[in-house]
Amino acid sequence: MAKAFLEITMYVSNTNRAAAAGVYNKYKKTFLEEINGATSKELLIRDEDVQVLHGFESVKDANVYLKTDIFNNDVVKELSPLFDKAPEIKIYEVV
């Protein structure tokens, strides 16, 4: 069970949503298998934005993930051209 969540809210136009979902699907398995403390990853879609909710064993694990090569050199590089504005990143602790 996740003890922390990393929520990334992205503002992506309808024309770019399929590409953004492709990036999510491309890295989901790698995230779950290779990122320390990763427990889940879900894609949430609303009319106004797209969110990726990452589950972790701890807040520390969530913060460490934001500094990994896979996040910064792969995921962010592929998603950045699809953003209408900067994403919002939040970390929550489950109590």
All heavy atoms as an XYZ file, in Angstrom:
759
protein
N       0.832     -1.188      0.000
C       0.000      0.000      0.000
C       0.874      1.248      0.000
O       1.868      1.314      0.711
C      -0.907     -0.011      1.228
C      -1.809      1.168      1.309
S      -2.953      0.951      2.689
C      -3.230      2.619      3.094
N       0.509      2.201     -0.802
C       1.280      3.438     -0.905
C       1.202      4.241      0.388
O       0.145      4.341      0.996
C       0.778      4.276     -2.066
N       2.324      4.792      0.780
C       2.375      5.656      1.949
C       2.627      7.104      1.549
O       2.648      7.991      2.384
C       3.455      5.162      2.897
C       3.127      3.785      3.457
C       4.183      3.303      4.401
C       3.804      1.919      4.895
N       4.853      1.278      5.653
N       2.831      7.314      0.229
C       3.031      8.661     -0.309
C       2.590      8.655     -1.770
O       2.639      7.620     -2.439
C       4.495      9.068     -0.201
N       2.146      9.821     -2.225
C       1.753      9.968     -3.621
C       2.434     11.183     -4.220
O       2.523     12.233     -3.581
C       0.235     10.132     -3.761
C      -0.516      8.861     -3.515
C      -1.077      8.607     -2.277
C      -0.650      7.911     -4.521
C      -1.768      7.435     -2.026
C      -1.338      6.728     -4.284
C      -1.894      6.490     -3.043
N       2.900     11.016     -5.428
C       3.419     12.105     -6.245
C       2.365     12.352     -7.303
O       2.024     11.457     -8.075
C       4.737     11.695     -6.891
C       5.246     12.565     -8.041
C       5.544     13.980     -7.563
C       6.465     11.931     -8.670
N       1.821     13.565     -7.312
C       0.789     13.942     -8.276
C       1.385     14.970     -9.226
O       1.854     16.020     -8.799
C      -0.406     14.547     -7.553
C      -1.472     15.086     -8.484
C      -2.497     15.896     -7.712
O      -2.159     17.026     -7.283
O      -3.607     15.386     -7.531
N       1.377     14.634    -10.514
C       1.849     15.570    -11.522
C       0.660     15.925    -12.399
O       0.087     15.056    -13.058
C       2.998     14.980    -12.358
C       4.158     14.599    -11.441
C       3.441     15.984    -13.428
C       5.311     13.920    -12.136
N       0.267     17.188    -12.356
C      -0.848     17.682    -13.157
C      -0.271     18.366    -14.390
O       0.535     19.289    -14.272
C      -1.706     18.678    -12.350
O      -2.170     18.023    -11.164
C      -2.885     19.166    -13.163
N      -0.699     17.873    -15.548
C      -0.190     18.396    -16.816
C      -1.330     19.018    -17.608
O      -2.445     18.500    -17.614
C       0.441     17.268    -17.628
C       1.617     16.616    -16.918
S       2.176     15.115    -17.746
C       0.867     13.984    -17.297
N      -1.013     20.107    -18.253
C      -1.985     20.799    -19.089
C      -1.622     20.503    -20.537
O      -0.657     21.047    -21.074
C      -1.979     22.289    -18.761
C      -2.282     22.502    -17.298
C      -1.266     22.622    -16.363
C      -3.597     22.492    -16.850
C      -1.551     22.763    -15.013
C      -3.890     22.643    -15.507
C      -2.860     22.772    -14.595
O      -3.149     22.896    -13.260
N      -2.403     19.598    -21.129
C      -2.124     19.080    -22.461
C      -3.399     19.220    -23.296
O      -4.470     18.779    -22.871
C      -1.697     17.598    -22.378
C      -1.419     17.030    -23.750
C      -0.488     17.422    -21.465
N      -3.289     19.815    -24.475
C      -4.458     19.976    -25.336
C      -4.961     18.614    -25.813
O      -4.226     17.622    -25.795
C      -4.122     20.845    -26.539
O      -3.205     20.169    -27.373
N      -6.199     18.579    -26.221
C      -6.796     17.331    -26.704
C      -5.998     16.733    -27.851
O      -5.890     15.505    -27.948
C      -8.248     17.552    -27.124
C      -9.162     17.700    -25.926
O      -8.877     17.202    -24.848
N     -10.259     18.402    -26.104
N      -5.424     17.546    -28.693
C      -4.662     17.030    -29.830
C      -3.380     16.330    -29.408
O      -2.861     15.491    -30.146
C      -4.320     18.151    -30.834
O      -3.601     19.179    -30.150
C      -5.563     18.731    -31.464
N      -2.860     16.641    -28.213
C      -1.612     16.028    -27.731
C      -1.831     14.950    -26.671
O      -0.875     14.351    -26.203
C      -0.681     17.105    -27.174
C      -0.106     17.977    -28.256
O       0.108     17.536    -29.378
N       0.136     19.233    -27.931
N      -3.074     14.694    -26.310
C      -3.322     13.741    -25.222
C      -2.941     12.304    -25.565
O      -2.450     11.574    -24.726
C      -4.769     13.823    -24.765
C      -4.987     15.099    -23.965
C      -6.249     15.107    -23.224
N      -6.285     16.310    -22.402
C      -7.172     16.521    -21.490
N      -8.127     15.638    -21.274
N      -7.138     17.627    -20.777
N      -3.151     11.894    -26.791
C      -2.768     10.531    -27.173
C      -1.250     10.360    -27.054
O      -0.773      9.328    -26.577
C      -3.239     10.219    -28.584
N      -0.497     11.374    -27.454
C       0.962     11.318    -27.339
C       1.387     11.283    -25.874
O       2.292     10.528    -25.498
C       1.599     12.505    -28.051
N       0.739     12.072    -25.029
C       1.051     12.072    -23.597
C       0.733     10.714    -22.979
O       1.513     10.186    -22.176
C       0.285     13.179    -22.886
N      -0.388     10.118    -23.354
C      -0.740      8.778    -22.859
C       0.281      7.753    -23.328
O       0.610      6.812    -22.598
C      -2.139      8.396    -23.323
N       0.814      7.939    -24.531
C       1.846      7.044    -25.032
C       3.102      7.081    -24.182
O       3.711      6.040    -23.910
N       3.497      8.278    -23.738
C       4.660      8.412    -22.849
C       4.375      7.718    -21.523
O       5.215      6.993    -20.992
C       5.036      9.893    -22.638
C       6.155     10.041    -21.611
C       5.429     10.533    -23.964
N       3.180      7.908    -20.977
C       2.781      7.249    -19.734
C       2.917      5.737    -19.886
O       3.542      5.066    -19.056
C       1.335      7.626    -19.388
C       0.710      6.741    -18.342
C       0.932      6.967    -16.989
C      -0.097      5.657    -18.698
C       0.369      6.158    -16.024
C      -0.654      4.837    -17.741
C      -0.418      5.085    -16.411
O      -0.973      4.273    -15.459
N       2.343      5.183    -20.936
C       2.379      3.732    -21.152
C       3.793      3.220    -21.393
O       4.153      2.133    -20.939
C       1.467      3.343    -22.321
C       0.011      3.458    -21.949
O      -0.395      3.120    -20.848
N      -0.795      3.957    -22.869
N       4.592      3.992    -22.085
C       5.967      3.600    -22.401
C       6.808      3.396    -21.138
O       7.621      2.478    -21.073
C       6.602      4.670    -23.286
C       8.031      4.396    -23.684
C       8.541      5.503    -24.600
C       9.981      5.273    -25.007
N      10.458      6.349    -25.910
N       6.610      4.233    -20.125
C       7.469      4.200    -18.941
C       6.814      3.595    -17.694
O       7.470      3.463    -16.662
C       7.989      5.608    -18.620
C       8.937      6.096    -19.677
C       8.540      7.053    -20.605
C      10.218      5.582    -19.772
C       9.404      7.490    -21.597
C      11.094      6.010    -20.761
C      10.683      6.959    -21.665
O      11.536      7.391    -22.652
N       5.552      3.198    -17.758
C       4.870      2.669    -16.568
C       5.568      1.425    -16.022
O       5.859      1.342    -14.830
C       3.401      2.356    -16.871
C       2.669      1.839    -15.647
C       1.201      1.589    -15.901
C       0.535      1.089    -14.617
N      -0.905      0.915    -14.783
N       5.835      0.464    -16.878
C       6.461     -0.780    -16.420
C       7.847     -0.518    -15.829
O       8.185     -1.041    -14.765
C       6.551     -1.778    -17.580
C       7.125     -3.108    -17.180
C       7.129     -4.091    -18.330
C       7.738     -5.406    -17.873
N       7.856     -6.377    -18.946
N       8.637      0.304    -16.508
C       9.971      0.648    -16.014
C       9.870      1.314    -14.645
O      10.637      0.993    -13.733
C      10.690      1.578    -17.003
O      10.762      0.923    -18.266
C      12.077      1.941    -16.528
N       8.930      2.240    -14.500
C       8.720      2.917    -13.219
C       8.451      1.896    -12.117
O       9.087      1.904    -11.066
C       7.559      3.910    -13.333
C       7.120      4.485    -12.022
C       7.826      5.515    -11.430
C       6.003      3.987    -11.365
C       7.431      6.049    -10.207
C       5.594      4.509    -10.152
C       6.315      5.541     -9.569
N       7.502      1.005    -12.357
C       7.100      0.040    -11.328
C       8.192     -0.989    -11.010
O       8.305     -1.438     -9.879
C       5.814     -0.669    -11.750
C       4.577      0.223    -11.792
C       3.417     -0.512    -12.436
C       4.219      0.726    -10.402
N       8.998     -1.330    -11.996
C      10.020     -2.356    -11.792
C      11.374     -1.817    -11.341
O      12.123     -2.523    -10.670
C      10.209     -3.165    -13.079
C       8.997     -4.010    -13.425
C       9.143     -4.772    -14.735
O      10.146     -4.553    -15.462
O       8.244     -5.570    -15.036
N      11.688     -0.583    -11.699
C      13.047     -0.090    -11.464
C      13.177      1.050    -10.467
O      14.274      1.325     -9.993
C      13.681      0.331    -12.794
C      13.836     -0.838    -13.755
C      14.497     -0.440    -15.069
O      15.108      0.651    -15.137
O      14.374     -1.224    -16.028
N      12.094      1.740    -10.163
C      12.185      2.886     -9.253
C      11.989      2.417     -7.813
O      10.980      1.787     -7.483
C      11.148      3.973     -9.629
C      11.422      4.491    -11.043
C      11.146      5.104     -8.609
C      12.803      5.094    -11.258
N      12.956      2.733     -6.994
C      12.926      2.317     -5.592
C      11.684      2.866     -4.892
O      11.411      4.058     -4.947
C      14.186      2.811     -4.871
C      14.304      2.232     -3.485
O      14.158      1.034     -3.300
N      14.572      3.082     -2.516
N      10.931      1.982     -4.257
C       9.762      2.386     -3.478
C       8.495      2.589     -4.278
O       7.448      2.903     -3.717
N       8.538      2.418     -5.603
C       7.341      2.614     -6.437
C       6.328      1.502     -6.178
O       6.683      0.326     -6.127
C       7.726      2.634     -7.907
N       5.060      1.884     -6.001
C       4.010      0.894     -5.738
C       2.873      0.938     -6.750
O       2.171     -0.056     -6.935
C       3.412      1.086     -4.334
O       2.836      2.391     -4.247
C       4.469      0.915     -3.245
N       2.666      2.085     -7.412
C       1.571      2.198     -8.376
C       1.781      3.412     -9.267
O       2.562      4.308     -8.946
C       0.217      2.316     -7.658
O       0.161      3.513     -6.901
N       1.054      3.418    -10.385
C       1.088      4.567    -11.289
C      -0.216      4.557    -12.068
O      -0.548      3.559    -12.715
C       2.282      4.466    -12.241
C       2.466      5.677    -13.135
C       3.762      5.553    -13.936
C       3.958      6.783    -14.799
N       5.207      6.695    -15.564
N      -0.967      5.664    -11.991
C      -2.272      5.755    -12.647
C      -2.360      7.035    -13.459
O      -1.853      8.084    -13.051
C      -3.398      5.744    -11.606
C      -3.408      4.525    -10.699
C      -3.622      3.210    -11.407
O      -4.276      3.196    -12.466
O      -3.116      2.192    -10.916
N      -3.034      6.947    -14.596
C      -3.274      8.096    -15.457
C      -4.717      8.546    -15.259
O      -5.647      7.760    -15.432
C      -3.038      7.717    -16.922
C      -3.208      8.820    -17.958
C      -2.185      9.932    -17.749
C      -3.064      8.233    -19.363
N      -4.894      9.802    -14.870
C      -6.214     10.370    -14.615
C      -6.472     11.472    -15.637
O      -5.663     12.392    -15.776
C      -6.277     10.949    -13.198
C      -5.807     10.017    -12.077
C      -5.726     10.769    -10.749
C      -6.723      8.827    -11.960
N      -7.585     11.382    -16.341
C      -7.871     12.337    -17.412
C      -9.150     13.110    -17.101
O     -10.180     12.514    -16.778
C      -8.006     11.611    -18.765
C      -6.689     10.896    -19.081
C      -8.376     12.584    -19.870
C      -6.727     10.018    -20.291
N      -9.044     14.438    -17.191
C     -10.199     15.322    -17.044
C     -10.198     16.265    -18.230
O      -9.205     16.367    -18.950
C     -10.104     16.149    -15.751
C      -9.964     15.322    -14.507
C      -9.977     16.117    -13.227
N      -9.101     17.291    -13.213
C      -9.193     18.259    -12.323
N     -10.125     18.214    -11.386
N      -8.382     19.283    -12.347
N     -11.298     16.957    -18.431
C     -11.372     17.911    -19.541
C     -10.285     18.984    -19.427
O      -9.692     19.382    -20.418
C     -12.741     18.589    -19.598
C     -13.834     17.662    -20.079
O     -13.523     16.618    -20.697
O     -15.015     17.977    -19.842
N     -10.022     19.440    -18.205
C      -9.110     20.567    -18.021
C      -7.641     20.184    -17.866
O      -6.755     21.022    -17.996
C      -9.547     21.434    -16.834
C      -9.625     20.687    -15.525
C     -10.986     20.049    -15.233
O     -11.768     19.793    -16.153
O     -11.245     19.793    -14.058
N      -7.341     18.905    -17.558
C      -5.947     18.499    -17.385
C      -5.813     16.982    -17.399
O      -6.796     16.261    -17.485
C      -5.356     19.082    -16.093
C      -6.108     18.667    -14.831
O      -6.550     17.505    -14.742
O      -6.258     19.502    -13.927
N      -4.569     16.562    -17.319
C      -4.221     15.147    -17.223
C      -3.314     15.023    -16.006
O      -2.395     15.822    -15.829
C      -3.476     14.670    -18.485
C      -3.018     13.244    -18.351
C      -4.339     14.854    -19.725
N      -3.575     14.018    -15.170
C      -2.742     13.821    -13.990
C      -2.154     12.416    -14.002
O      -2.794     11.471    -14.451
C      -3.557     13.995    -12.712
C      -4.089     15.387    -12.530
C      -4.909     15.528    -11.260
O      -5.294     14.562    -10.634
N      -5.173     16.767    -10.891
N      -0.931     12.331    -13.506
C      -0.327     11.031    -13.257
C      -0.126     10.947    -11.749
O       0.497     11.823    -11.146
C       1.002     10.846    -14.014
C       1.597      9.474    -13.701
C       0.793     11.001    -15.508
N      -0.700      9.913    -11.176
C      -0.615      9.695     -9.736
C       0.314      8.511     -9.489
O       0.012      7.382     -9.872
C      -2.010      9.423     -9.167
C      -2.145      9.407     -7.662
C      -1.754     10.755     -7.062
C      -3.574      9.064     -7.270
N       1.451      8.793     -8.868
C       2.477      7.786     -8.589
C       2.407      7.412     -7.115
O       2.457      8.301     -6.260
C       3.878      8.341     -8.837
C       4.111      8.934    -10.179
N       3.594     10.152    -10.565
C       4.835      8.483    -11.222
C       4.007     10.423    -11.795
N       4.750      9.430    -12.221
N       2.323      6.136     -6.804
C       2.345      5.673     -5.419
C       3.753      5.258     -5.022
O       4.477      4.642     -5.814
N       4.123      5.594     -3.793
C       5.454      5.265     -3.266
C       5.349      4.735     -1.839
O       4.375      5.008     -1.140
C       6.357      6.503     -3.248
C       6.806      6.955     -4.597
C       6.087      7.910     -5.297
C       7.944      6.428     -5.181
C       6.490      8.337     -6.545
C       8.357      6.850     -6.438
C       7.628      7.807     -7.119
N       6.391      4.062     -1.413
C       6.466      3.579     -0.037
C       6.759      4.711      0.946
O       6.458      4.589      2.126
C       7.531      2.488      0.075
C       7.141      1.216     -0.657
C       8.194      0.134     -0.604
O       9.224      0.311      0.094
O       7.998     -0.897     -1.256
N       7.346      5.824      0.455
C       7.659      6.937      1.351
C       7.754      8.246      0.566
O       7.928      8.241     -0.660
C       8.993      6.695      2.074
O      10.071      6.804      1.162
N       7.661      9.350      1.288
C       7.848     10.675      0.691
C       9.268     10.789      0.152
O       9.499     11.358     -0.928
C       7.544     11.788      1.723
C       7.992     13.147      1.233
C       6.059     11.799      2.063
N      10.223     10.221      0.859
C      11.616     10.250      0.421
C      11.747      9.597     -0.958
O      12.413     10.128     -1.845
C      12.521      9.555      1.429
C      13.973      9.538      1.015
C      14.833      8.779      2.009
C      16.258      8.709      1.473
N      17.106      7.847      2.289
N      11.114      8.437     -1.152
C      11.168      7.751     -2.446
C      10.596      8.630     -3.557
O      11.130      8.670     -4.671
C      10.395      6.428     -2.405
C      11.060      5.371     -1.544
O      12.296      5.404     -1.380
O      10.323      4.502     -1.028
N       9.504      9.338     -3.276
C       8.891     10.229     -4.270
C       9.850     11.355     -4.644
O      10.018     11.680     -5.826
C       7.578     10.797     -3.738
N      10.489     11.948     -3.653
C      11.444     13.033     -3.916
C      12.660     12.542     -4.693
O      13.153     13.230     -5.593
C      11.884     13.690     -2.611
C      10.873     14.686     -2.110
O      10.506     15.613     -2.815
N      10.400     14.499     -0.892
N      13.124     11.352     -4.371
C      14.277     10.786     -5.084
C      13.918     10.533     -6.545
O      14.717     10.794     -7.447
C      14.774      9.495     -4.389
C      15.756      8.741     -5.259
C      15.397      9.827     -3.042
N      12.718     10.045     -6.811
C      12.292      9.787     -8.188
C      12.371     11.049     -9.047
O      12.782     10.992    -10.216
C      10.874      9.232     -8.214
C      10.288      9.145     -9.598
C      10.851      8.309    -10.553
C       9.192      9.912     -9.964
C      10.330      8.245    -11.850
C       8.665      9.846    -11.244
C       9.238      9.009    -12.181
O       8.716      8.951    -13.451
N      12.022     12.189     -8.488
C      12.060     13.445     -9.242
C      13.472     13.830     -9.687
O      13.640     14.684    -10.555
C      11.441     14.581     -8.420
C       9.945     14.472     -8.178
C       9.483     15.561     -7.222
C       9.170     14.528     -9.482
N      14.479     13.184     -9.123
C      15.874     13.482     -9.461
C      16.501     12.395    -10.338
O      17.669     12.506    -10.699
C      16.689     13.660     -8.179
C      16.216     14.842     -7.353
C      16.935     14.920     -6.032
C      16.353     16.088     -5.246
N      16.340     15.865     -3.833
N      15.733     11.368    -10.687
C      16.294     10.262    -11.466
C      16.474     10.622    -12.932
O      15.797     11.511    -13.466
C      15.401      9.006    -11.379
O      14.128      9.296    -11.965
C      15.254      8.513     -9.949
N      17.372      9.883    -13.581
C      17.586     10.065    -15.020
C      16.341      9.711    -15.809
O      16.016     10.393    -16.775
C      18.759      9.198    -15.498
C      20.098      9.755    -15.061
O      20.176     10.952    -14.699
O      21.084      8.992    -15.091
N      15.643      8.646    -15.429
C      14.454      8.256    -16.193
C      13.396      9.356    -16.164
O      12.745      9.624    -17.167
C      13.870      6.909    -15.723
C      12.789      6.442    -16.705
C      13.306      6.988    -14.330
C      12.305      5.035    -16.481
N      13.246     10.019    -15.019
C      12.266     11.107    -14.942
C      12.739     12.314    -15.752
O      12.025     12.828    -16.605
C      11.988     11.497    -13.490
C      10.989     12.615    -13.372
C       9.648     12.380    -13.593
C      11.385     13.901    -13.062
C       8.707     13.413    -13.514
C      10.469     14.939    -12.970
C       9.125     14.686    -13.200
N      13.949     12.771    -15.494
C      14.431     14.017    -16.101
C      14.893     13.876    -17.547
O      14.657     14.765    -18.355
C      15.561     14.600    -15.251
C      15.024     15.138    -13.949
O      14.273     16.096    -13.943
N      15.371     14.500    -12.844
N      15.566     12.788    -17.869
C      16.140     12.640    -19.208
C      15.226     11.919    -20.186
O      15.462     11.985    -21.389
C      17.479     11.909    -19.134
C      18.514     12.699    -18.355
O      18.442     13.911    -18.264
N      19.470     12.007    -17.776
N      14.222     11.222    -19.692
C      13.318     10.484    -20.574
C      11.907     11.063    -20.526
O      11.435     11.648    -21.493
C      13.298      8.994    -20.210
C      14.662      8.332    -20.398
O      15.392      8.729    -21.313
O      14.990      7.420    -19.622
N      11.246     10.921    -19.398
C       9.843     11.319    -19.276
C       9.661     12.819    -19.533
O       8.843     13.217    -20.369
C       9.274     10.915    -17.894
C       7.859     11.425    -17.723
C       9.346      9.404    -17.708
N      10.400     13.640    -18.836
C      10.240     15.092    -18.977
C      10.584     15.545    -20.396
O       9.865     16.358    -20.983
C      11.091     15.850    -17.932
C      11.107     17.345    -18.217
C      10.555     15.591    -16.531
N      11.648     15.006    -20.971
C      12.034     15.406    -22.334
C      10.957     15.056    -23.345
O      10.705     15.809    -24.283
C      13.356     14.753    -22.723
C      14.553     15.476    -22.178
C      15.830     14.916    -22.736
C      17.008     15.662    -22.149
N      18.283     15.170    -22.635
N      10.322     13.907    -23.180
C       9.287     13.501    -24.136
C       7.969     14.251    -23.925
O       7.246     14.515    -24.883
C       9.065     11.995    -24.065
C      10.245     11.222    -24.627
C       9.989      9.738    -24.728
O       8.866      9.332    -25.090
O      10.928      8.967    -24.453
N       7.668     14.588    -22.681
C       6.399     15.268    -22.398
C       6.452     16.779    -22.588
O       5.452     17.388    -22.973
C       5.948     14.966    -20.964
C       5.376     13.589    -20.705
C       5.132     13.390    -19.212
C       4.091     13.368    -21.489
N       7.569     17.390    -22.333
C       7.675     18.851    -22.344
C       7.116     19.513    -23.603
O       6.403     20.520    -23.496
C       9.116     19.294    -22.118
O       9.490     19.007    -20.786
N       7.379     18.999    -24.792
C       6.827     19.654    -25.986
C       5.298     19.590    -26.075
O       4.690     20.329    -26.845
C       7.447     18.872    -27.148
C       8.601     18.138    -26.580
C       8.286     17.915    -25.144
N       4.677     18.745    -25.263
C       3.225     18.559    -25.313
C       2.479     19.493    -24.357
O       1.263     19.618    -24.448
C       2.871     17.108    -24.984
C       3.565     16.031    -25.819
C       3.218     14.644    -25.294
C       3.187     16.168    -27.285
N       3.195     20.154    -23.442
C       2.556     20.985    -22.424
C       2.064     22.310    -22.985
O       2.765     22.980    -23.733
C       3.522     21.293    -21.276
C       3.977     20.092    -20.494
C       5.196     20.113    -19.853
C       3.194     18.959    -20.373
C       5.635     19.032    -19.107
C       3.614     17.871    -19.634
C       4.840     17.906    -18.995
N       0.858     22.710    -22.552
C       0.342     24.040    -22.852
C       0.879     25.057    -21.847
O       1.004     26.241    -22.147
C      -1.184     24.058    -22.817
C      -1.785     23.239    -23.953
O      -1.109     23.019    -24.978
O      -2.943     22.811    -23.811
N       1.172     24.593    -20.632
C       1.819     25.406    -19.597
C       2.522     24.454    -18.643
O       2.333     23.237    -18.714
C       0.818     26.313    -18.869
C      -0.250     25.602    -18.085
C      -1.167     26.632    -17.401
C      -2.228     25.956    -16.570
N      -3.088     26.911    -15.876
N       3.320     25.002    -17.766
C       4.138     24.187    -16.858
C       3.268     23.273    -15.984
O       2.198     23.698    -15.520
C       4.987     25.086    -15.981
N       3.724     22.063    -15.765
C       2.967     21.144    -14.900
C       3.080     21.541    -13.425
O       3.988     22.278    -13.039
C       3.630     19.792    -15.145
C       4.997     20.111    -15.612
C       4.918     21.445    -16.310
N       2.150     21.035    -12.635
C       2.182     21.227    -11.180
C       2.584     19.901    -10.563
O       2.037     18.849    -10.915
C       0.811     21.643    -10.670
C       0.348     22.978    -11.196
C      -1.074     23.308    -10.773
O      -1.576     22.716     -9.796
O      -1.685     24.148    -11.441
N       3.519     19.944     -9.622
C       4.008     18.729     -8.965
C       3.769     18.853     -7.473
O       4.180     19.833     -6.852
C       5.505     18.529     -9.259
C       5.727     18.360    -10.769
C       6.050     17.327     -8.489
C       7.173     18.301    -11.198
N       3.094     17.842     -6.917
C       2.790     17.824     -5.483
C       3.079     16.442     -4.926
O       2.865     15.444     -5.603
C       1.319     18.160     -5.234
C       0.909     19.531     -5.714
C      -0.563     19.744     -5.526
C      -0.998     21.088     -6.120
N      -2.443     21.265     -6.051
N       3.554     16.414     -3.683
C       3.774     15.149     -2.985
C       2.924     15.153     -1.727
O       2.887     16.142     -0.988
C       5.268     14.973     -2.627
C       6.088     14.888     -3.918
C       5.453     13.719     -1.773
C       7.585     14.817     -3.705
N       2.221     14.039     -1.535
C       1.336     13.866     -0.381
C       1.801     12.678      0.448
O       2.189     11.658     -0.110
C      -0.098     13.576     -0.833
C      -0.718     14.643     -1.682
C      -0.612     14.593     -3.077
C      -1.420     15.703     -1.127
C      -1.196     15.568     -3.875
C      -1.989     16.675     -1.913
C      -1.884     16.606     -3.293
O      -2.456     17.561     -4.079
N       1.720     12.807      1.751
C       1.995     11.691      2.654
C       0.662     11.103      3.113
O      -0.261     11.829      3.470
C       2.792     12.174      3.863
C       3.174     11.055      4.803
C       4.066     11.519      5.931
O       4.177     12.741      6.159
O       4.663     10.649      6.579
N       0.582      9.788      3.096
C      -0.615      9.099      3.579
C      -0.457      8.897      5.075
O       0.557      8.377      5.531
C      -0.798      7.734      2.853
C      -1.999      6.997      3.408
C      -0.911      7.938      1.359
N      -1.459      9.294      5.847
C      -1.392      9.132      7.307
C      -2.500      8.233      7.793
O      -3.495      8.027      7.163
C      -1.450     10.489      8.045
C      -0.185     11.266      7.750
C      -2.675     11.278      7.647
